[in-house]
Amino acid sequence: MLKAERNFDVSIDLFDHLPAPYGLVRYGVAPDHPRIKGIITALREVLDRGDIRIFGNVRFGRDLTLDDLKQHYHAVIFATGAVRDAPLHIPGVDLEGSYGAADFVSWFDGHPDVPRTWPLDAKQVAVIGNGNVALDSARILAKHVEDLMVTEIPANVAEGLAASPVTDVHVFGRRGPTSVKFTPLELRELGELRDVDMIVYDEDFDYDDAAKAAVAGNKQVFVIDKVLQQWRQRETGQASRRLHLHFFAKPLELVDDGTGRVGAIRYERTKSDGAGGVVGTGEIRELPVQAVYRAVGYFGSPLPGVPFDEKFGVIPNHEGQVMIRDEETGEPRQLYGVYATGWIKRGPVGLIGHTKSDAMETVKHVINDLGNWWQPEHPEEGAIVELLESRGIRWTDLDGWHRLDEHELALGEAEGRVRIKVVPRDEMVDLSRGEA
């Protein structure tokens, strides 16, 4: 928005329901991925320009409503992403010991709105999914906590992982090795885990012509196949933990152990249909596990007063312009002043590059819609501050983030680590506001 060609000045306020900025990079990237977390450096340059105000610890729908925004702004862009686990519709999914991977990621990343403890009491664990979130979950479960202590892992997470009795983590994907959704870098990292054997199964590597063509014609698939083929040649049996990759395995049911807990996962062997998909073989297998992590994707959450597509988990929109159905004609029409970008706009697919092009598309329409913007009664910059203060909202600002950031860095330096996150929301806010 600040870079775009326009013939008017713009003032931008960024509202975040968390006390600290950087959302998914801070709370969705595993602590042992410092390279990806380095994206914060670029984002920080944007915030530290001084022409964007941050209001952290402000929850839309509770602290501020859409009507409030109309009183103070000409337009709003929602970039609320997708933070819930997509549903997995199989029997037994609600048994005790069945968890969403999104919640697990939030826990090990120190998200302030999830419980401080996690039930790590299973020796055999299943992870359903063949994307990067599945591999992140499997890696954190299988990795020895001592090897995480150089990262920013919170103390409560380290304590929980240290007590885990896990010996085997099984990752299930319904397609073959050449159809996985994770990246080569993520896969390589698994093979570098200390005292963890990588187990793959020869039956999964009887490639058909379509799989062979994928390996030959796609560099990423070629690298992934090369890594997996190397693992097939490794000697195993000496490590205290094992990480198993099961391909052509479609989960059918989580089996009750008789007490309301997960006791096993039942799955069907699949095979390639020759066109990039798979079909069932009718061969049913069952593997004892005491916990299951569902990593089958993310799903957006509805926002009070904002249209929402329950089927796709997005705000209905046309290139970022939010759409609403006309009550008289039943036809979709634009809801002026309201826009969307990122995963809440297009669903949880794509990476940073897609998000940037998304934002450019949305901002183009914001600027072109100038004639249909809201006409706020109180657009002056001090008005929103007065409103938040009148409601007793303990909001945080950019200076507050700098205070929290310095505090976390100091905690880490004292223990020879880059950072130790502060987890409780109240403590984050106290530190940010200088009230600790």
C-alpha positions in Angstrom: 0.0 0.0 0.0 2.8 2.4 0.9 4.7 1.6 -2.3 1.7 1.7 -4.7 1.2 4.6 -7.1 -1.5 6.8 -5.7 -2.5 10.5 -5.6 -3.4 10.6 -1.9 -1.6 10.2 1.5 -2.3 7.0 3.4 -2.2 6.2 7.1 -2.1 2.6 8.1 -2.9 1.0 11.4 -2.2 -2.7 11.9 -4.4 -4.6 14.5 -3.2 -7.9 15.8 -5.0 -10.1 18.3 -1.7 -11.2 19.7 0.5 -8.9 21.7 3.5 -9.5 19.4 3.7 -9.1 15.6 4.8 -11.5 12.9 1.9 -14.0 13.3 2.7 -17.2 11.4 6.5 -16.7 11.3 6.6 -16.4 15.1 3.9 -19.0 15.9 3.7 -21.3 12.9 7.4 -22.0 12.1 9.1 -24.7 14.1 11.8 -23.4 16.6 14.5 -25.4 14.9 14.0 -23.5 11.6 15.9 -20.3 12.2 16.5 -19.7 8.5 12.7 -19.3 7.9 12.2 -17.3 11.0 14.8 -14.9 9.5 11.9 -13.6 7.4 11.1 -11.5 10.5 14.2 -9.3 9.7 12.5 -8.2 6.4 9.2 -7.7 8.1 10.8 -5.7 10.9 12.2 -3.3 8.4 8.6 -2.5 7.2 7.3 -2.0 10.7 10.3 0.1 11.8 9.8 2.6 9.0 7.7 4.6 11.4 4.7 5.1 9.2 2.7 2.1 10.3 1.1 2.0 13.8 0.7 -1.4 15.5 -2.1 -2.1 17.9 -1.4 -5.5 19.5 -3.6 -7.5 21.9 -6.7 -6.2 20.2 -9.3 -8.8 19.3 -11.6 -8.1 16.4 -15.2 -8.9 17.2 -14.7 -8.3 20.9 -12.5 -5.2 21.4 -13.3 -3.7 18.0 -16.2 -4.3 15.6 -16.7 -3.7 12.0 -18.9 -0.8 12.9 -16.1 0.7 15.0 -13.7 0.5 12.0 -16.3 2.2 9.8 -16.3 5.1 12.2 -12.5 5.6 12.1 -11.2 4.3 8.7 -11.9 4.5 5.0 -11.3 0.7 4.5 -10.1 -2.4 6.2 -8.1 -5.3 4.8 -8.5 -8.7 6.6 -5.3 -10.8 6.6 -6.3 -13.2 9.4 -5.1 -16.4 7.7 -6.1 -19.9 8.5 -5.3 -21.2 12.0 -7.6 -24.1 12.5 -7.1 -27.7 11.4 -9.0 -28.8 8.4 -11.5 -31.5 9.3 -10.6 -35.2 8.8 -13.9 -37.2 8.3 -13.1 -40.7 9.5 -14.5 -42.7 12.4 -12.7 -42.3 15.8 -11.3 -38.8 15.0 -12.8 -37.5 18.3 -11.2 -40.2 20.5 -8.9 -39.0 23.3 -5.3 -39.0 21.9 -6.4 -37.6 18.5 -5.0 -34.1 18.0 -4.9 -31.4 15.4 -1.4 -30.6 14.2 -2.2 -26.9 14.1 -2.8 -27.0 17.8 0.4 -28.9 18.4 2.4 -26.4 16.4 0.9 -23.6 18.4 1.9 -25.4 21.6 5.5 -26.0 20.7 5.8 -22.5 19.3 4.7 -20.9 22.6 1.4 -19.5 21.4 -0.2 -17.7 24.3 -3.7 -18.9 23.7 -3.1 -22.7 23.9 -2.7 -24.7 27.1 0.9 -24.7 28.6 1.0 -28.5 28.8 0.6 -31.1 26.1 -0.2 -34.8 26.7 3.0 -36.5 25.5 2.4 -40.0 26.9 2.4 -42.2 23.8 5.2 -44.6 22.7 3.8 -45.1 19.2 2.5 -42.0 17.4 0.8 -41.5 14.0 1.0 -38.3 11.9 -1.5 -38.1 9.1 -0.4 -35.9 6.1 2.4 -35.5 3.6 3.0 -31.8 3.8 5.5 -29.6 5.7 3.3 -29.3 8.8 3.2 -33.1 9.0 7.0 -33.3 8.8 7.4 -30.5 11.4 5.1 -32.4 13.8 6.9 -35.7 13.2 10.3 -34.1 13.6 9.5 -32.4 16.9 8.0 -35.6 18.2 10.9 -37.7 17.3 13.8 -35.3 18.0 15.6 -35.5 21.3 14.9 -32.4 23.3 18.6 -31.8 24.0 19.0 -31.0 20.3 16.3 -28.3 20.5 17.9 -26.4 23.4 19.9 -24.2 21.1 16.6 -22.8 19.7 14.0 -20.5 21.1 11.9 -23.4 22.4 9.9 -22.2 25.5 10.8 -23.8 28.8 7.4 -25.5 29.2 7.7 -27.1 25.8 11.2 -28.4 26.5 9.9 -29.8 29.8 7.0 -31.6 28.1 9.1 -33.1 25.3 11.8 -34.2 27.7 9.2 -36.5 29.5 7.9 -38.0 26.2 8.3 -41.8 26.1 8.0 -41.9 22.3 9.9 -44.6 20.4 8.2 -44.6 17.0 6.6 -41.9 14.9 4.6 -43.1 11.8 3.8 -40.6 9.0 0.9 -41.7 6.7 0.3 -40.3 3.2 -2.4 -41.7 0.8 -0.3 -41.1 -2.3 3.1 -42.3 -3.3 6.6 -40.9 -2.7 6.6 -38.8 -5.9 3.3 -37.0 -4.9 4.3 -35.6 -1.5 3.7 -32.0 -0.7 6.7 -31.3 1.5 9.9 -29.7 0.3 13.3 -31.4 -0.2 14.8 -29.3 2.6 12.2 -30.4 5.1 12.8 -34.0 4.1 16.6 -33.8 4.4 16.3 -32.4 7.9 14.5 -35.6 9.0 17.5 -37.7 8.0 19.9 -35.6 10.1 18.1 -36.2 13.4 20.5 -37.6 16.0 19.7 -41.1 17.3 16.6 -41.5 15.1 16.4 -44.1 12.3 14.6 -43.2 9.1 12.4 -46.2 8.1 11.0 -46.4 4.6 9.4 -49.5 3.0 10.4 -51.1 -0.3 6.8 -51.9 -1.3 6.3 -48.1 -1.7 8.9 -47.7 -4.4 7.6 -49.9 -7.2 7.1 -46.9 -9.5 4.7 -46.9 -12.5 5.4 -44.8 -15.6 3.7 -41.7 -14.2 5.9 -41.8 -11.1 9.0 -42.3 -13.2 8.0 -39.4 -15.4 7.6 -37.2 -12.3 11.1 -38.0 -11.1 12.6 -37.4 -14.5 10.7 -34.2 -15.2 10.5 -32.3 -11.9 13.7 -31.3 -10.1 12.0 -31.1 -6.7 10.5 -34.6 -7.1 13.9 -35.8 -8.3 15.7 -34.5 -5.2 13.0 -36.0 -2.9 13.3 -39.4 -4.6 17.0 -39.3 -4.3 16.8 -38.7 -0.5 14.3 -41.5 0.0 16.3 -43.9 -2.1 19.4 -43.1 0.0 17.4 -43.9 3.1 16.5 -47.3 1.7 20.2 -48.2 1.7 20.8 -47.1 5.3 21.4 -49.5 8.1 18.9 -49.2 10.9 18.3 -50.8 14.3 20.8 -48.9 16.5 18.8 -45.7 17.3 16.5 -45.3 20.3 13.8 -43.8 18.1 12.4 -44.5 14.7 10.6 -42.3 12.2 8.6 -44.3 9.7 7.2 -43.0 6.3 4.2 -44.9 5.0 3.2 -44.1 1.5 0.1 -45.4 -0.4 -1.6 -45.5 3.0 -5.1 -44.0 3.3 -6.4 -43.7 6.9 -9.8 -45.2 7.4 -10.4 -45.2 11.1 -8.9 -44.4 14.5 -9.6 -47.5 16.6 -10.8 -47.3 20.2 -8.7 -49.1 22.7 -11.8 -49.9 24.8 -11.4 -46.9 27.1 -12.3 -44.1 24.7 -8.6 -43.5 23.7 -6.8 -44.1 20.4 -5.4 -47.7 20.3 -4.6 -48.1 16.7 -4.9 -46.6 13.2 -6.7 -48.6 10.5 -5.7 -47.8 6.9 -6.1 -49.1 3.4 -3.2 -49.7 1.0 -3.7 -47.6 -2.2 -2.0 -47.8 -5.6 -1.4 -45.3 -8.4 -4.2 -44.9 -10.9 -1.6 -43.9 -13.6 -2.9 -40.3 -13.8 -1.4 -38.8 -10.6 -4.1 -40.1 -8.2 -4.6 -43.3 -6.3 -7.3 -45.9 -5.9 -7.9 -48.3 -3.0 -6.6 -51.9 -3.2 -9.0 -53.3 -0.6 -6.1 -54.4 1.6 -6.8 -53.2 5.1 -4.0 -52.9 7.7 -3.9 -51.8 11.4 -1.0 -50.4 13.3 -1.0 -49.9 17.1 -0.6 -46.3 18.1 -1.6 -44.3 21.2 -1.8 -40.9 19.7 -2.6 -39.4 16.3 -1.8 -36.0 14.9 -3.9 -34.8 11.9 -1.9 -32.6 9.5 -4.3 -32.5 6.6 -4.4 -28.8 6.1 -5.6 -25.5 7.7 -9.0 -23.9 7.6 -10.0 -20.3 8.0 -12.2 -18.9 10.9 -15.3 -16.7 10.5 -15.1 -13.0 11.6 -18.0 -11.3 13.3 -20.0 -9.2 10.9 -17.9 -10.3 7.9 -19.2 -12.7 5.2 -17.7 -16.2 5.4 -17.7 -19.3 3.1 -18.2 -22.3 5.4 -17.3 -24.8 2.7 -13.9 -23.3 1.8 -13.0 -21.5 5.0 -12.5 -18.1 3.3 -14.0 -14.7 3.1 -15.9 -14.7 -0.2 -14.2 -12.2 -2.5 -13.3 -11.2 -6.1 -9.5 -10.5 -6.2 -9.6 -9.4 -2.6 -12.8 -7.3 -2.9 -15.2 -8.9 -0.3 -18.5 -10.0 -1.8 -21.9 -10.4 -0.2 -25.1 -11.7 -1.6 -27.7 -9.1 -2.4 -30.9 -9.7 -0.3 -33.2 -8.7 -3.2 -31.6 -10.2 -6.3 -29.6 -13.0 -4.6 -26.7 -12.0 -6.8 -23.2 -11.4 -5.3 -22.2 -7.7 -5.0 -19.2 -6.0 -3.5 -19.2 -5.1 0.2 -17.5 -1.7 -0.2 -14.7 -0.8 2.2 -13.9 -4.4 3.2 -11.0 -6.4 1.6 -9.1 -9.7 2.2 -5.7 -11.0 1.5 -3.6 -14.1 2.2 -5.0 -17.4 3.3 -8.4 -16.0 4.4 -8.7 -14.8 0.8 -7.6 -17.8 -1.2 -7.3 -20.7 1.2 -4.3 -22.2 2.9 -2.2 -22.8 -0.2 1.0 -21.2 -1.5 4.0 -19.7 0.1 5.5 -16.2 0.7 5.6 -15.4 -3.0 2.0 -16.1 -3.5 1.1 -13.9 -0.4 3.0 -11.0 -1.9 1.2 -11.2 -5.2 -2.1 -11.6 -3.3 -1.4 -8.4 -1.4 -0.6 -6.5 -4.6 -3.8 -7.6 -6.2 -5.9 -6.6 -3.2 -4.2 -3.2 -2.8 -4.8 -2.4 -6.5 -8.6 -2.7 -5.8 -8.4 -0.8 -2.6 -6.9 2.2 -4.4 -9.2 1.9 -7.4 -12.3 1.8 -5.2 -11.5 5.2 -3.7 -14.9 6.6 -4.7 -16.7 3.9 -2.7 -14.7 4.0 0.5 -16.3 4.4 3.9 -16.8 8.0 5.1 -15.7 7.8 8.8 -16.9 10.3 11.3 -13.6 10.2 13.3 -10.7 9.5 10.9 -8.2 11.5 13.0 -5.4 9.3 14.3 -5.9 10.0 18.0 -9.6 8.9 17.9 -8.9 5.1 17.8 -6.5 5.4 20.7 -9.2 7.2 22.7 -11.7 4.5 21.8 -9.4 1.6 22.9 -8.5 3.4 26.2 -12.1 4.2 26.9 -12.8 0.4 26.7 -9.9 -0.5 28.9 -8.1 -2.4 26.2 -4.5 -3.1 27.2 -3.1 -2.7 23.7 0.6 -2.9 22.8 2.5 -0.8 20.3 5.8 -1.0 18.3 7.8 0.3 21.2 6.2 -2.4 23.3 7.3 -5.0 20.9 10.8 -3.7 21.0 10.7 -4.0 24.9 9.4 -7.6 24.7 11.9 -8.5 22.0 14.8 -7.2 24.0 13.6 -9.1 27.1 13.3 -12.4 25.2 16.7 -11.9 23.6 18.2 -11.3 27.1 16.6 -14.4 28.5 18.2 -16.4 25.7 21.6 -14.8 26.0 21.7 -15.8 29.7 21.4 -19.4 28.6 23.5 -19.2 25.5 20.5 -19.3 23.2 19.2 -16.8 20.6 15.9 -16.2 22.3 13.5 -17.6 24.9 9.9 -16.8 24.2 7.6 -15.4 26.8 4.5 -17.5 26.6 1.7 -16.2 28.9 -0.3 -13.4 27.2 -0.6 -11.3 30.4 3.2 -11.4 30.9 3.7 -10.4 27.3 1.4 -7.4 27.6 2.9 -6.4 31.0 6.4 -6.4 29.5 5.3 -4.6 26.3 3.6 -1.9 28.3 6.4 -1.4 30.7 4.2 -2.6 33.6 6.1 -5.8 34.5 
